[in-house]
Amino acid sequence: MILAIETSCDETALALFDPARGLTAEWVHSQIALHERYGGVVPDLATREHLRTLAPLLARAREESDQFATVNQVAVTQGPGLAGCLAIGTAAAKALALALGKPLIGVNHLRGHAFSPFVSVHAEHPAVFNAALQTLLPHLGLIVSGGNTLLFSLDENLRLRVLSTTRDDAAGEALDKGAKLLGLGYPGGPLIEKRGAAGRVDAYDFPRGIGQRSELDFSFSGLKTSLRYQIEKMEARAVENELANLCASYQQAVVDALVRKATFALRGGESRFRSLGLSGGVANNRILREAFGTLARKQGIPFLPAQSQHTGDNAGMIAFAAWIDPTLEELWGTARASLEIEPSLPLC
């Protein structure tokens, strides 16, 4: 039984994972309402909120689950993330590992996202998970969130290789800042999706970033600039009247850029990929999920989107990665007297 803690940004989360059954319980405290008035996450406020809510959340978890007595490993998000927020989770995890006399595992947040699409595979086939997993490898995955956008591959031994990243802004950041330009508020991605549902995706021709087939990297800074210039050419009433079309066209430009690079990677891969994954906060976008599902069907491979509750920051993916990721090592074993935490593990 693995107990995981996630506090990398603005979600305080706990999870319990049993390798024989899967995720048995999850708890999340969201800070969206706290940061909404500022149009984004305020690091100091996020850290204080973790400090205020983590201990009560642990107490609630202990009351609601009798499985704490069977915990034999503690896992915690080690980075990347906001330093103060990570420190709260790490301190709590070290204290729990010490109190329980159990080993402590540090998990890279992005590796948690990378493995999150396989949580549902394990839930469906816990008894024969390894066999089911091998039918899906090698795997091509896309992590798309407010802070990161990257394509990666997983080989038959679960070795992760980064194929491309963004040269400037992440896709989620582009959606959030686009929403801010349009006066929609925070978080921007869901608001753009909601307002764009009634709009035309071809109403405005926004750029799709780096178009060369040989380049798998992403770029979204030009897209934001293009939206700003478009808004500046329009009167306020016109922007209001065209809001649905602007949102639909802008969102489609982000989706097209992501799908195009994933398509290039699938067609030009060194070995044929046997599954396509989608994870990270933006993976909850319906238009993006449908587009990636269509791409997977055209390629004749299974599509593995992370479950909605595991697209954003969550402890479930941290617990699962602590179990499945072959690169992880104990930060602090039961025989170690030192409580020093090693530097953050690299992504790959």
N, C-alpha and C positions, 0 to 999 in steps of 0.2 A: 504494500500500500504506500503510495507516494502522496505527500501533502505538498502542494505548490502555492507560492505566493507571487503575485504580480503587482508591481507598483511603479512601472516605468514612466508613466505619464499622468493621466487623469482618471484612471480606473483603479480602485482598490479591489483586488480579486483573490479568491481562494478556491482551491479545487482538490478533490481526492480522486486518485486514479488507482484502480485495481487491475493489474495486467490480465487477470483471469476474466474480468467482467467489463472493463472500460471505466469511463468516468462515472463515479457513483454519486457525486454531489458537487455543486458549484455555487459560489456566492460572489456577488458583484455589487459594489457601491459606485455609482456613476457621479461624476462631477460636472456634467454638461451644464446643468442649471447654474452652477457657481460661476463658470467661465463665460457663459453666454453673453452677459452684459458687457464683457470686454472684447468680444469678437475673436477670442482665441484663448489658449491655455496660458495662464499666468503662473510661472514656475513656483514662486514663493507661496502662492495660495494653494497650489496643488500639493506641495510638500506638507503644509499645515493640515490640509484636509486628510491626507494619508495618516498623519500623526494622530488626528482626532478619531478616525474611523477604523483603523486597522485592528486595534485591540478589541473594540466591541464586536467587530465582524468575526474575529477569531472566537470570541466568547459565544456568539450566536451559532457559529459552526459547530462548536463542541456540544452545545445544547441540542442541536438538531440532528447530529449524527453520532452514533456510537462507535464509529470506525477509527476515531483518534487513537484508541488503545492498540490498534493493529498497524499504525504507521511505522514503517521501518526505514523511511528515507524522506528527507526534506529537500525540496527544490525551490529555487528562487531566481527571478529574472536578474541577470547580472549586468545587463547592458545590451545595446545602447538605450539611452533614455535620459531623462532629466536627473542630474546628479543628486539633488536633494531627495527626490522621490525614490530613486533607487536605494539611497542610503537607508530610508525608513524600512523598506522591505527586506534589505540585507540584514539589518540589525535584528529585526523580528525573526528572520529565518535562523540566524546564528543562535539567538536565545532559545528558540524552540528545539534546534538540533542539540544544543547543550542540555536542556531540560529533559529531553527524551532519550539522550544518549544515542542518537542516530546520525548517520553521515549526512553531509550537506552537499548538494549538487548545484552548481551555477549554470544557468541556461541562457544562451544568447537569445535575445528577444526575436530577432529576425529568423533564427533557426526554428524557433517555436512556430512562427508563421509558416515557414517552409514545410514543416511536417503536419500542420493542422489539417490539411485536406484528408489525411489518412486516419484521422480520429473516427470518422464515420465508417471507414472500411473496417477498422478494428471493432467498432460497435456491432457491425453486421456479422463479422466472422471471428469472434474472439478465440475460439478453439483452434482455428486453422488460419490465423492471421498471417503467419510467415509465408505460407503457401499462396494465399491470396495476394500478398504484397508483391511477391516475385512476378506475378502475372502483369503487374503495373509498372515494372521497372525495365529499362530506364524511363525516367519521368521528367517532363518539362513543367516547371512551375513559374508563376508570376506572382510576386508579392507587390501589392499596390496599396499604398496608405498615404496618410498625410505627410509623412517624413521620408518615405522610401518608395522607390519603384525599381524593381530589378527582376531580370529573368535568370533562372538557374536550372541546373540539371541535377538529378540524383541518379547515380549508377546502381548496378545490382548489389553493391556493398553499402549503399546509402551514403556514399561519398558525395558531398555537395560541391558543385562548381558554379561560380557566378559567371554568367554569359554576358550580361550587360547591366548597366545601371543608368540613371538619369545624369545628364551632364550639368543640369542646373536644378530646376524645381521638380518635386515629386508630383505625381498626378493628383493626389489628394490635396496637396497645397494649391495646385492650379484651380481646382474646383472651389476650395475655400476662399481663395483670393478673388476668383471670378464672381462668386456670390457677394463678396464684400463690395466689389465694384458696382454690382447691380443693386446694392442696398438691401440684400436679402437677410443678412444676419449670419449666425454661427450655430451649429456646424453647416458649412456651405454645401457640401456634396448632396445630402438628402434634400435640401431646399431647392437646389437646381434641378434635381430629378423630379421633385414634385411639381415645380412650376413648368418644367419643360414637357410634362406629360401631354399637354394640350397643344404643343408647338410643332413646327415643321423643322426637321433636322437639316433640311437643305435651304433654309431661309437665308442663312449667312454662310459665306465661305471662309471659315476660319482655318488657319494653317495646321498641318499635321506633323510638324517637327521635322526631324531628320528622315528624309525619304529614301536614301540609297539602300538598296537591298543588302549591300555588304556591311552596312552599319546597323548593329543591333541596339545601340544606345538610344535612350529617349531624351527628349528635350521639350519642355513646356513653357519656358519663359517667353518665347515669341507668341505663344497663344494668348497669354495674359495681356501682353502689350497690344495685340491685335484687337482684343475685346475693349481695352481702354480707348484706343483710337476710334473704334466704331461708336462707342458711347459718346465720345466727345463731339462727334459729327451730328449727333441727334439731339433734339430738344427733349426736355424732361418728360413731356407728355408722350412723345413718340417712344421713348424708352419704356415707359409704363405700358403703352399699348402693345409694344412688340416684345414684352418681357418673356412670354412663353416661347416665342420663336428664337430669341436670343439664348435662352437657357437650353433649349433643345439642340440648337446648332453648336453651341459651345461644348455641351456634354458629349455630343456625337464626335466632335473633333478629338476629345480625349480618348473616347472608346476606340475610334478608328486607329489612332496612333498605337494603342496598346495591342489591338488585334493584329495590326500589320506586322509589328516586330515579332509577335509570337508566331505568326504564320511563317515568316522568314526563318525563324529558328527551327520550326518543325520540318520545313522542307530542306534546310541545309544542315541538319544535325549530323554529327559524326556517326551516330548510330540511330536507328529508327526508334523514336520515342513510343512508348506503349501506353502512356496516359498523359493528360494535360490537367494541371492544377491551377487554382486561383485562390489567393488568400490575401489577408490584410483588410483594413477597414473599408476601402473602396470596393472590395469584392462583394459587398452587400448590395451594390447598385444593380438593379434589375436589368437595365439595358446591357451593361457589361457582362453579366452572367449569361444572358441569352446569346450574346455575340460569341462568347467563348464556348458555349454549348454547341452552337452552330459550327464553329471552327472544328471542334473535336469530332462532331459527326461527319464532317466532310473528310477528315483525316482517318476516320474509321477507328478511333480510339476512345476509351472512356474519359468522360469529363468529371473531374474531382474538385468541385468547389468546396471551400471550407463552409461548415454549417454557419448559419447567420450568427449564432451566439459565440462563434469562435473566429469571426472575421476581425473584430476590434481587439483591443487589449483584453486578454483574459488569462486566467490561471490554468484553464483546462489544457490549452496548448503547451503551456510550460511543463505541466505534469507529464503530458504525453511525450514531449521531446526528451524529458529527463529519462524516460524509460527506453525510447527507441533510438535516440541519437548515439551512434557508436563513437563519436569524438569526445563525449563528455567524460570528465574525470571528477572525482570527489575534490571539493575545495577544502573540506575539513572532515577527516574520518574520526571515528569514535576514539581512536588511540592517540589523536593529536592533541597536544596541550595548548598549542597556539590558536588564537581566534582570528589571526590575520587572514584577510581575504586576498586572493591573488588578483592581478590585473584582469580586466575583462578579456574573455576569450575572443579571438577574431572570428569573423563570420565563416571563414573557410581556411 
